Amino acid sequence: MSHLFQVGVGSGGMVVLDLVARDERVKTITLVDPDEYKLHNIARHFFSTTDVGRKKVDLAARWVRDFRPDVTIHKLAVDLTDSTQQAQLEEIVRSADYGICAVDVEPAKFHFDMLMRKFNKPWALGEVLSGGIGGWVHRFAPGQACYGCVASHLQRAIVTGTTPQPDYSNPQGMAETRIPATKAAISAIASLHALAVLDGLDGTDPGFTSMLLPLRKVEGIFDAAYKPYRFKIARNPECLICGASLSAVPAGEDLDVALHQALARLGHE
């Protein structure tokens, strides 16, 4: 019997939720997302025009209950980083078995990572690149590389084929990346994200920390479509988030400082 803790039920998060919730091992799901469903969400989401204005967590819970009425669902329409919600969130994470991060805001990813590490919980993250040209799936386990280690390593080191090193987190320099990702692209990466979660529930290790899957050939970025790149990333002892010099997971003002430094290092300020 597994308890999943998922943050983000947008267009990608809903694909992940739909797939993992169909696994009979999943008995409890906690959903966190503060957003309302809006008209511009319709083209890449599961819900209809009649649902506009409702909280996404309410719609997500309704969706799951339609095919898994036996699953217990907890809903929190809150911001993951809201300081007033941390006691409640920590109690939930303490009881969870696996974390699913389906958000695209860097501070929220770092905060999710902090919560998972504090309670030694495994988790997975999916990221769709701008324009839907590809995406990442990252897997995290207690005692191994944190999100800061992974993001910093990939920012510094990744070169595909013979192409110049791009900034994968924001490839806005290419004309092809200036349009929103299609639902097909979002669903492809989110499906891989869901597979990573299900592997995590049964303890399967696919042998990578991060996998990059290009969905389109893009001059100067990807030399071929559907050519996966897999990376095994070790924990960095000099990481500002989880490095050897830190005796415990930072909290309060120390966490704020660590997050600020990590974001600055990754160029996301």
Secondary structure by P-SEA (a helix, b strand, c coil): cbbbbbccccaaaaaaaaaaaacccccbbbbbbccccccccccccccccccccccaaaaaaaaaaaccccbbbbbbccccccccaaaaaaaaaaaccbbbbccccaaaaaaaaaaaaaacccbbbbbbccccccbbbbbbccccccaaaaaaaaacccccccccccccccccccccccccccaaaaaaaaaaaaaaaaaaaacccccccbbbbbccccccccccccbbbbbbcccccccccccccccccccaaaaaaaaaaaaaaaccc
